[in-house]
Amino acid sequence: MKKKVLVANRGEIAIRIMRACRETGLKSVAVYSEADTGALFAKYADEAYLIGSAQPADSYLNIKKIMEVARETDCFAVHPGYGFLSQNPSFAQACEDQGIKFVGPSSRVLALMGNKEAARREMKKAGIPVVPGGDRGVSELGEARSIAREIGYPVMVKPSGGGGGIGMFRVDSDDDLRKALEASQRIASSAFGVGDVYIEKYLPNCRHIEFQILVDSHGKAVHLCERECSIQRRYQKLIEECPSPALTPELRREMGGIAIKVARRVGYENAGTVEFLLSEGKFYFLEMNTRIQVEHAVTEMVTGIDIVKEQLQIAQGQPLSIRQRDVHLNGWAIECRINAEDPLNNFMPSPGKLRGYRSPGGIGVRVDSGVHTRYVIPHLYDSMISKLVVWGKDRNEAIIRMRRALYEYIIVGVKTNIPFHKAVMENPRFVAGELATQFLENEASLLEDMRRIMEREEPLGEKLSEVFDDKKRRAAISAVSAVLQMPQYKRILR
């Protein structure tokens, strides 16, 4: 049997997949752009091939070039990771046409669940509760106003084929609808190639709860319980945890059962995530993410199940190694997405060279990263540096451990959102588990909290700044070299 997997991604998720390949006896093949010539993932892989310029369209989004490498290296499977082509039906179809296994669902399922309005209609047919809204895409202002008035303001305007919060706008009145509709259509066309948008009810003070599922080709399906993903900015997740402080065992069983029902309804295979909004004791289907999620690590920390290994085993036609009764929650895990951005300047991206980098360690700490000292964070790709994940025996210990890990994290050369995460970990409402997707909007004091923390606490990186100073390091090396060249030291060395 062929033993190679092409990883059609970059950065930390590429390394995460390659680690699972190495542990399961599979060879990994990397594809990289000119911007990632010195990237860690390209060095870690068993084989690596340059496929194009720094522009994503010429490299990580170029289906033709990726498939050429997969064929020439005799790969049996392609793992898309997340982002880029991971939810692109055409990419999955290209794999199917070449007889190469796409590590994920079929192109048919990707097309169905990737269209949010089509997915909503399918769930309604199955009797699964969905967020109130229109069942069809809208293109004209009059139609949009009719739907918005029927379900009642505020509403959300969303791209039908989107994800990651891109192109989503909250609208509070008829006056704002035209601008939001035009902006969402424009962004959807640019980002996803399809300008279709739809409208659904905006639910205030709701939680974002998602269930991790695994489905093999033998009809077996399990859920790995839930993740709480309510701490978001511009509808993009920043902090995730497992389990959720809001779910009772009874609600967990009910929502988990619905998640599996969703997967069976559409003929799903491999790993996926069914996302819900939880509001006033009621939950609603939001969407299905048909890929591995950024935040999968918190589920792994609490359940002890390697989700990527399960993906690879499913792709090889093997049955799941676990049953539902084997899934148990042990302790609590929290993930902070560490991004190269300036939290005091509206979280503007901060690409550049890392002059110093040292990740935290110790018991219960996991860092999934694809960077290193002197690595240059490109401006063309996502600004994520790493995922910092901690485990504790309960939520309180996990929070305390995350505070400690954030203190230890040394990143010199670019601005990061570490001060933001420190502020959230000290926020009384967060500590109490009082979470909602509007958490950041409601916590106006967070900006001042960040400033206070930065003034109060000298970062460990600054304390050790001399260690990361290139000029001083080179001078120290030169001085040591000069001493070692002295006759008396040469005699000693002989």
HUNOR-V234092 format. One record per backbone hydrogen bond with DSSP energy under -0.5 kcal/mol. CO is the residue of the C=O (numbers start at 1). NH is the residue of the N-H. Records with the same first field share a line. If there is no record, write none. Layout:
# HUNOR-V234092
CO->NH ; NH
This chain:
# HUNOR-V234092
3->27
4->76 ; 77
5->29
6->8 ; 79
7->9 ; 31
10->13 ; 14
11->15
12->16
13->17
14->18
15->19
16->20
17->21
18->22
19->23
20->24
21->24 ; 26
22->25
27->5
28->46 ; 47
29->7
30->49
32->51 ; 52
33->36
34->37
36->39
39->43
40->43 ; 44
41->45
47->30
49->32
52->34
55->58 ; 59
56->59 ; 61
59->62
61->63
62->66
63->67
64->68
65->69
66->70
67->71
68->72
69->73
70->75
71->74
76->101
77->6
78->80 ; 103
79->8
81->292
83->86
85->88
87->89
88->91 ; 92
89->93
90->94
91->95
92->96
93->97
94->98
95->100
96->99
101->78 ; 103
102->104
106->110
107->111
108->112
109->113
110->114
111->115
112->115
114->116
115->119
116->120
117->121
118->122
119->123
120->124
121->125
122->126
123->128
124->127
129->285
132->201
138->197
140->144
141->145
142->146
143->147
144->148
145->149
146->150
147->151
148->152
154->202
155->171
156->158 ; 200
157->169
158->198
159->162
160->116
163->166
165->168
169->157
171->154 ; 155
173->176 ; 177
174->177 ; 178
176->180
177->181
178->182
179->183
180->184
181->185
182->186
183->187
184->188
185->189
186->190
187->191
188->192 ; 193 ; 194
189->193
196->160 ; 161
197->138
198->158
199->134
200->156
201->203
202->204
203->206
206->437
207->209 ; 278
208->229
209->276
210->227
211->274
212->224
213->272
214->222
215->270
216->219
220->216
222->214
225->212
227->210 ; 229
228->241
230->232
231->238 ; 239
233->236
236->233
238->337
239->231
240->335
241->228
242->333
244->247
248->252
249->253
250->254
251->255
252->256
253->257
254->258
255->259
256->260
257->261
258->262
259->263
260->264
261->265
262->266
263->267 ; 268
264->267
270->215
272->213
273->275 ; 289
274->211
275->286 ; 287
276->209
277->279 ; 284
278->207
279->282
282->279
284->277
285->131
287->275
288->290
289->273 ; 291
293->296
294->297
295->298 ; 299
296->300
297->301
298->302
299->303
300->304
302->330
305->307
306->310
307->311
308->312
309->313
310->314
311->315
312->316
313->318
314->317
323->326
324->327
326->328
328->330
329->331
332->392
333->242
334->390
335->240
336->338 ; 388
337->339
338->385 ; 386
339->341 ; 417
340->350
341->343
342->345 ; 347 ; 348
345->348
348->342
352->377
353->355
354->374
356->412
358->410
362->365
364->391
366->389
367->369
368->387
370->40
372->375
375->354 ; 377
376->378
377->352
383->340
385->370
386->338 ; 388
387->368 ; 389
388->336
389->366
390->334
392->332
394->398
395->399
396->400
397->401
398->402
399->403
400->404
401->405
402->406
403->407
404->408
405->409
407->460
409->411
410->358
412->355 ; 356
416->343
417->421
418->422
419->423
420->424
421->425
422->426
423->426 ; 427
424->427
427->431
428->432
429->434
430->433
433->435
436->439
438->442
439->443
442->444
443->446
444->447
445->449
446->450
447->451
448->452
449->453
450->454
451->455
452->456
453->457
456->458
457->459
459->462 ; 463
460->464
462->465
464->467 ; 468
465->468
466->469
468->470
469->473
470->474
471->475
472->476
473->477
474->478
475->479
476->480
477->481
478->482
479->483
480->484
481->485
483->486
486->489 ; 490
487->491
488->492
489->493
490->494
